[in-house]
Amino acid sequence: MTGFLIAILLTSLVAATYGFGIYLFSQLVPDMRDDLGFAYGLVGTITAAGQIGFLAFAMGAAWLAPKIGGAQVVIGSVMLCAISLLLLPMTKSVPVMGLLLVVMSGTAASVWVPMVEIVARTISYRHRGKVLGLASSGTSYGVFINSLLVPAFVLNGNWRGVWYAVGAGALAVCAIALFAFWWLGLFQRRPNDTKAVREAAADPRRSGVFADLREVAAPWVLIVWFITFMNGFSTLPFQNYLAPYLREELGFDVNLAAQVWGTIGLVGMFAGFVVGWLSDRTGVRLALLVCYVSIFLSCVILVAVPTGYLPLAAGTLFALAFYPIFGLVPAYVAKRTGGRQTTVIFGVANVTLGIGGMIGNYMGGIIADLTGSFVWIYVAVAASMVVLMLVSLRLPPEVKNILAGETGAHCRTPNSALPARHESACR
């Protein structure tokens, strides 16, 4: 029961920060632009600045969470996102609005980074893939809610009402999570974490982000960081250039392009949990391999046979892999290590993901300009999938963590700060 509660809460928090905080703006751009009169060039500036905010908050969360606790960072981030969602419709200043959007983009990173620590503390080893897979699909649920709210408000000329609605929803989710985390004892510091903080304070050489990086930079961690870089480098351009490729180059109408995106969103709502369940049964490495093969086949369709309704099949294959990937990596980290190391490792992984996405999107634009075609972007993504297939096989088996004993779940171990009333969940 406790594990189910954690899974629902984490999914809701991701839906609020990613689905509302990042993706709502793109759906409301035409209406906000008509009302406020800003140019599309400013939209590009805001989204680029949002990516910078994502990187900055990811680094900040990786540094702050080991010091004050992952649960504290998660709740603070969701609270900041909810306040920003409520403040945005109150202002008519475009620069202030842009700043709030950058903050919301950043809170998405600072909410996600500490979740791997929370899962390691509260979810048993055999269920971590499912929980993080479901949480990674939270974005799909947020986007789906947006798609219901936007027409209802915009048809009445009230785009601001959408922001108020999702802001109130995010605030409610934050209040529920605050109580649940307190009840589960997640705001209490574990003995090992407290000891590490005292040692860092006593020896300045042990404190700071770089000291943390030196402690966790094992070979398998470097592979994880490379994988997250390549994930961003390949999958984000896949999304960003899909609509222009379908409509401008292949000549599909807007309805079919919308159907492809609708398919991606719908499949993504369930893909995270299903592939997460698979990873708990077969191992994260095999699940990652399946995902990369799925995206590779999607690229093959778009490059070789993008005719008829096959683009819908390509969208399905992409969605089956895209959302789960972002849950599989933290699941692997949670199964390989525990405590403050999980937050540091995953925090850097989010930074490399963002850097990879920035470089991939930039290079995708250059490729399209130089070749006059989007098809070579998908050839490059397919090649990236081959690289990722090979690299994922180099990851050591996560089952090694079992030999050391589970550090998460509700078990009364030295690394667990959960109250004794949750001990029965271990049995």
VMD Tcl script that draws the C-alpha trace (Angstrom):
set ca {
  {0.00 0.00 0.00}
  {2.81 2.41 0.87}
  {4.61 1.59 -2.36}
  {1.43 2.27 -4.35}
  {1.03 5.64 -2.61}
  {4.63 6.61 -3.41}
  {4.20 5.60 -7.05}
  {1.03 7.71 -7.45}
  {2.57 10.70 -5.67}
  {5.78 10.71 -7.72}
  {3.81 10.35 -10.95}
  {1.58 13.27 -9.92}
  {4.58 15.44 -9.05}
  {6.15 14.76 -12.44}
  {2.82 15.49 -14.15}
  {2.64 18.85 -12.37}
  {6.21 20.00 -12.99}
  {6.82 18.54 -16.46}
  {3.31 18.36 -17.89}
  {2.13 21.72 -16.52}
  {5.40 23.56 -15.92}
  {7.05 22.82 -19.29}
  {4.52 21.64 -21.87}
  {1.48 23.81 -21.16}
  {3.16 26.93 -22.53}
  {3.65 25.39 -25.98}
  {-0.08 24.62 -26.21}
  {-1.07 28.15 -25.23}
  {1.51 30.11 -27.27}
  {-0.93 31.22 -30.03}
  {-3.50 32.53 -27.54}
  {-0.93 34.20 -25.28}
  {0.80 35.75 -28.29}
  {-2.45 37.20 -29.63}
  {-3.20 38.73 -26.24}
  {0.28 39.95 -25.25}
  {1.73 40.63 -28.69}
  {5.15 38.98 -28.43}
  {7.00 37.53 -31.42}
  {7.78 33.91 -32.12}
  {11.46 34.76 -31.81}
  {10.85 35.45 -28.14}
  {9.26 32.02 -27.78}
  {12.52 30.47 -28.96}
  {14.49 32.60 -26.50}
  {12.24 31.58 -23.60}
  {12.43 27.86 -24.41}
  {16.23 28.04 -24.76}
  {16.46 29.87 -21.44}
  {14.19 27.21 -19.94}
  {16.72 24.54 -20.92}
  {19.44 26.53 -19.17}
  {17.19 26.74 -16.10}
  {16.71 22.97 -16.27}
  {20.48 22.41 -16.23}
  {21.06 24.92 -13.42}
  {18.34 23.44 -11.19}
  {19.54 19.89 -11.90}
  {23.02 20.82 -10.68}
  {21.56 22.68 -7.72}
  {19.40 19.71 -6.72}
  {22.37 17.34 -6.98}
  {24.30 19.61 -4.61}
  {21.48 20.49 -2.22}
  {19.61 17.20 -1.78}
  {22.46 15.34 -0.01}
  {22.73 18.25 2.43}
  {19.10 18.86 3.37}
  {17.38 15.72 2.08}
  {15.79 14.63 -1.19}
  {12.21 14.83 0.08}
  {12.74 18.44 1.17}
  {14.05 19.38 -2.27}
  {11.13 17.67 -4.01}
  {8.48 19.41 -1.91}
  {10.20 22.79 -2.18}
  {10.49 22.43 -5.95}
  {6.83 21.52 -6.44}
  {5.78 24.39 -4.19}
  {7.91 26.80 -6.27}
  {6.42 25.42 -9.48}
  {2.84 25.76 -8.18}
  {3.44 29.36 -7.10}
  {4.96 30.18 -10.50}
  {1.98 28.61 -12.28}
  {-0.39 30.81 -10.26}
  {1.70 33.98 -10.68}
  {2.13 33.72 -14.45}
  {-1.46 34.66 -15.43}
  {-1.38 37.55 -12.96}
  {1.29 39.48 -14.86}
  {1.17 41.27 -18.20}
  {4.95 41.68 -18.32}
  {6.45 39.36 -20.92}
  {9.94 39.37 -19.30}
  {8.43 38.41 -15.92}
  {6.39 35.72 -17.63}
  {9.55 34.41 -19.30}
  {11.35 34.31 -15.96}
  {8.52 32.32 -14.39}
  {8.63 29.83 -17.28}
  {12.38 29.40 -16.77}
  {11.82 28.75 -13.06}
  {9.13 26.18 -13.84}
  {11.43 24.41 -16.29}
  {14.09 24.32 -13.60}
  {11.76 22.88 -10.97}
  {11.05 19.95 -13.28}
  {14.71 18.99 -12.99}
  {14.97 19.59 -9.24}
  {11.87 17.47 -8.61}
  {13.09 14.56 -10.72}
  {16.70 14.41 -9.50}
  {16.00 13.40 -5.84}
  {13.26 10.92 -6.74}
  {15.73 8.11 -7.24}
  {16.79 8.53 -3.59}
  {13.16 8.49 -2.41}
  {12.46 5.33 -4.39}
  {15.60 3.67 -3.03}
  {14.39 4.43 0.51}
  {10.74 3.44 0.15}
  {10.38 0.86 -2.62}
  {11.67 -2.70 -2.48}
  {14.35 -3.66 -4.96}
  {12.11 -5.77 -7.18}
  {9.58 -2.96 -7.74}
  {11.84 0.05 -8.35}
  {11.79 -0.25 -12.14}
  {7.98 -0.24 -12.22}
  {7.69 2.76 -9.90}
  {10.27 4.90 -11.68}
  {8.89 3.82 -15.04}
  {5.42 4.95 -14.01}
  {6.79 8.21 -12.62}
  {8.64 8.90 -15.87}
  {5.29 8.64 -17.68}
  {3.88 11.38 -15.45}
  {4.60 13.89 -18.21}
  {2.07 12.11 -20.45}
  {-0.64 12.42 -17.81}
  {0.09 16.13 -17.41}
  {-0.01 16.70 -21.16}
  {-3.28 14.74 -21.36}
  {-4.84 16.94 -18.67}
  {-3.64 20.00 -20.58}
  {-5.36 18.74 -23.72}
  {-8.66 18.59 -21.79}
  {-8.33 21.96 -20.07}
  {-7.01 24.09 -22.94}
  {-10.06 23.81 -25.24}
  {-12.47 24.31 -22.35}
  {-10.88 27.62 -21.34}
  {-9.48 28.93 -24.64}
  {-12.80 28.64 -26.49}
  {-14.10 31.19 -23.99}
  {-11.07 33.42 -24.52}
  {-9.71 32.66 -21.04}
  {-6.17 31.28 -21.46}
  {-5.26 32.60 -18.02}
  {-7.83 30.31 -16.45}
  {-5.83 27.28 -17.59}
  {-2.80 28.46 -15.61}
  {-4.92 29.08 -12.51}
  {-6.47 25.61 -12.80}
  {-3.19 23.71 -13.14}
  {-1.56 25.91 -10.49}
  {-4.29 25.01 -8.01}
  {-3.90 21.36 -8.95}
  {-0.13 21.46 -8.46}
  {-0.60 23.14 -5.07}
  {-3.05 20.42 -4.01}
  {-0.64 17.66 -5.08}
  {2.14 19.40 -3.17}
  {0.04 19.51 0.02}
  {-0.83 15.81 -0.25}
  {2.81 14.88 -0.91}
  {3.95 17.00 2.03}
  {1.68 15.11 4.43}
  {2.52 11.71 2.91}
  {6.28 12.30 3.07}
  {5.98 13.42 6.69}
  {3.88 10.35 7.58}
  {6.43 8.05 5.94}
  {9.31 9.71 7.77}
  {11.04 10.83 4.57}
  {11.99 14.19 6.03}
  {14.14 12.44 8.64}
  {17.82 12.14 7.79}
  {19.31 8.66 7.70}
  {22.32 7.90 9.91}
  {24.68 7.41 6.98}
  {23.64 10.68 5.36}
  {23.98 12.62 8.61}
  {27.43 11.13 9.16}
  {28.49 12.11 5.64}
  {27.33 15.69 6.16}
  {29.27 15.94 9.47}
  {32.40 14.56 7.84}
  {32.11 17.02 4.96}
  {31.72 19.92 7.39}
  {34.76 18.78 9.38}
  {36.92 18.35 6.26}
  {36.33 21.00 3.55}
  {38.07 18.77 1.02}
  {35.16 16.33 1.33}
  {32.49 18.94 0.67}
  {31.22 20.48 -2.52}
  {29.99 19.16 -5.85}
  {33.43 18.17 -7.12}
  {34.16 16.14 -4.00}
  {30.86 14.33 -4.50}
  {31.73 13.67 -8.13}
  {35.10 12.16 -7.18}
  {33.33 9.82 -4.76}
  {30.81 8.48 -7.28}
  {32.74 8.55 -10.57}
  {33.03 4.78 -10.99}
  {33.29 3.30 -14.52}
  {29.63 2.25 -14.56}
  {28.60 5.76 -13.50}
  {30.53 7.26 -16.42}
  {28.67 4.89 -18.73}
  {25.35 6.04 -17.25}
  {26.28 9.68 -17.85}
  {27.24 8.90 -21.45}
  {23.95 7.08 -21.97}
  {21.91 10.02 -20.65}
  {23.89 12.40 -22.87}
  {23.12 10.25 -25.92}
  {19.48 9.90 -24.85}
  {19.08 13.67 -24.97}
  {21.20 14.00 -28.12}
  {18.97 11.58 -30.05}
  {15.42 11.49 -28.65}
  {14.81 15.22 -28.19}
  {15.59 16.10 -31.84}
  {13.42 13.14 -32.87}
  {10.47 14.91 -31.22}
  {11.27 18.47 -32.17}
  {11.63 17.83 -35.91}
  {8.89 15.23 -36.27}
  {6.04 17.62 -37.13}
  {7.94 19.62 -39.79}
  {9.28 16.38 -41.28}
  {5.80 14.89 -41.58}
  {4.05 18.00 -42.80}
  {6.62 20.01 -44.74}
  {8.76 17.28 -46.28}
  {6.50 14.24 -46.50}
  {3.34 16.23 -47.25}
  {1.05 14.77 -44.60}
  {-1.82 16.96 -43.46}
  {-2.10 18.43 -40.00}
  {-4.65 15.82 -38.92}
  {-2.32 12.88 -39.43}
  {0.55 14.73 -37.73}
  {-1.77 15.39 -34.78}
  {-2.75 11.71 -34.74}
  {0.92 10.71 -34.55}
  {1.45 13.02 -31.58}
  {-1.77 11.82 -29.97}
  {-0.56 8.25 -30.35}
  {2.77 9.13 -28.74}
  {0.99 10.72 -25.78}
  {-1.53 7.92 -25.32}
  {1.00 5.10 -25.57}
  {3.37 7.01 -23.29}
  {0.78 6.97 -20.50}
  {1.24 3.23 -20.10}
  {4.65 2.55 -21.60}
  {6.62 3.66 -18.54}
  {4.92 1.21 -16.19}
  {4.97 -1.69 -18.66}
  {8.64 -1.36 -19.55}
  {9.46 -0.70 -15.89}
  {7.72 -3.98 -15.02}
  {9.80 -5.65 -17.73}
  {13.01 -4.23 -16.25}
  {12.16 -5.65 -12.82}
  {11.76 -9.07 -14.41}
  {14.61 -9.15 -16.92}
  {16.98 -6.43 -15.73}
  {17.35 -2.78 -16.69}
  {20.03 -3.46 -19.29}
  {17.76 -5.68 -21.38}
  {14.87 -3.21 -21.04}
  {17.14 -0.41 -22.28}
  {18.19 -2.57 -25.21}
  {14.53 -3.19 -26.12}
  {13.87 0.57 -25.99}
  {16.79 1.40 -28.27}
  {15.75 -1.27 -30.76}
  {12.21 0.18 -30.71}
  {13.43 3.72 -31.51}
  {15.76 2.33 -34.18}
  {12.82 0.61 -35.90}
  {10.80 3.83 -35.63}
  {13.58 5.68 -37.46}
  {13.73 2.97 -40.12}
  {10.03 3.48 -40.84}
  {10.37 7.27 -41.04}
  {13.41 7.04 -43.32}
  {12.58 4.06 -45.53}
  {8.77 3.68 -45.71}
  {7.01 6.80 -44.35}
  {3.82 6.12 -46.27}
  {0.16 5.60 -45.45}
  {-0.43 5.08 -41.75}
  {3.06 3.75 -41.04}
  {4.05 7.04 -39.32}
  {1.50 6.06 -36.64}
  {3.43 2.83 -36.14}
  {6.64 4.85 -35.92}
  {5.05 7.06 -33.26}
  {3.92 4.01 -31.31}
  {7.40 2.47 -31.37}
  {8.94 5.75 -30.28}
  {6.49 6.23 -27.39}
  {7.05 2.67 -26.18}
  {10.68 3.60 -25.60}
  {10.90 7.36 -25.05}
  {9.03 7.72 -21.76}
  {10.39 4.51 -20.18}
  {14.01 5.46 -20.93}
  {13.85 8.30 -18.44}
  {12.66 5.93 -15.74}
  {15.02 3.07 -16.55}
  {18.19 5.09 -15.93}
  {17.24 6.17 -12.38}
  {15.93 2.64 -11.74}
  {19.35 1.27 -12.65}
  {21.07 3.82 -10.39}
  {18.69 2.98 -7.53}
  {19.51 -0.72 -7.93}
  {23.26 -0.16 -8.01}
  {23.70 2.23 -5.12}
  {21.86 4.05 -2.34}
  {21.87 7.15 -0.15}
  {23.29 10.49 -1.21}
  {25.26 8.89 -4.06}
  {22.03 8.23 -5.97}
  {21.14 11.92 -5.96}
  {24.59 13.05 -7.08}
  {24.78 10.46 -9.87}
  {21.30 11.16 -11.14}
  {21.73 14.92 -10.78}
  {24.74 14.86 -13.11}
  {22.81 12.50 -15.40}
  {20.12 15.17 -15.81}
  {22.78 17.73 -16.67}
  {24.30 15.47 -19.34}
  {20.78 14.78 -20.64}
  {20.14 18.51 -21.02}
  {23.50 19.16 -22.67}
  {22.91 16.28 -25.07}
  {19.48 17.66 -25.95}
  {20.86 21.14 -26.61}
  {23.63 19.82 -28.86}
  {21.31 17.38 -30.63}
  {18.69 20.03 -31.39}
  {21.34 22.46 -32.63}
  {23.00 19.89 -34.87}
  {19.62 18.77 -36.16}
  {18.93 22.31 -37.33}
  {22.32 22.51 -39.02}
  {21.75 19.16 -40.76}
  {18.36 20.31 -42.04}
  {19.82 23.60 -43.33}
  {22.82 21.98 -45.03}
  {20.95 19.08 -46.64}
  {17.56 20.68 -47.15}
  {15.97 17.59 -45.64}
  {14.94 16.31 -42.23}
  {15.51 12.69 -43.17}
  {19.20 12.79 -42.24}
  {18.25 13.73 -38.69}
  {16.47 10.39 -38.36}
  {19.39 8.60 -39.97}
  {21.60 10.16 -37.27}
  {19.14 9.15 -34.55}
  {19.14 5.57 -35.86}
  {22.95 5.54 -35.77}
  {22.82 6.86 -32.19}
  {20.54 3.98 -31.25}
  {23.13 1.49 -32.50}
  {25.75 3.16 -30.32}
  {23.40 3.09 -27.31}
  {22.62 -0.60 -27.86}
  {26.31 -1.42 -27.66}
  {27.01 0.87 -24.71}
  {24.04 -0.38 -22.66}
  {25.47 -3.89 -22.88}
  {28.59 -2.58 -21.13}
  {26.64 -1.75 -17.98}
  {27.37 -4.18 -15.13}
  {24.38 -6.22 -13.91}
  {22.35 -4.32 -11.34}
  {21.73 -7.55 -9.41}
  {25.10 -7.04 -7.70}
  {23.30 -4.66 -5.39}
  {21.22 -7.52 -3.99}
  {24.34 -9.14 -2.55}
  {24.84 -6.11 -0.36}
  {21.22 -6.19 0.81}
  {18.40 -3.83 0.03}
  {18.81 -0.34 1.35}
  {15.33 0.79 0.37}
  {11.82 -0.41 0.96}
  {10.41 -0.26 4.45}
  {12.99 -2.54 6.04}
  {14.57 -1.70 9.35}
  {18.12 -1.35 8.08}
  {20.83 1.11 9.15}
  {20.12 3.08 5.97}
  {16.40 3.39 6.54}
  {14.74 6.26 8.36}
  {11.20 4.99 7.95}
  {9.19 4.47 11.13}
  {8.70 0.96 12.49}
  {5.00 0.99 11.49}
  {6.07 0.39 7.87}
  {8.24 -2.63 8.65}
  {5.54 -5.08 7.65}
  {5.82 -4.00 4.02}
  {9.16 -5.86 3.82}
  {7.56 -9.22 4.40}
}
mol new
graphics top color blue
foreach p $ca { graphics top sphere $p radius 0.5 }
foreach p [lrange $ca 0 end-1] q [lrange $ca 1 end] { graphics top cylinder $p $q radius 0.2 }
display resetview
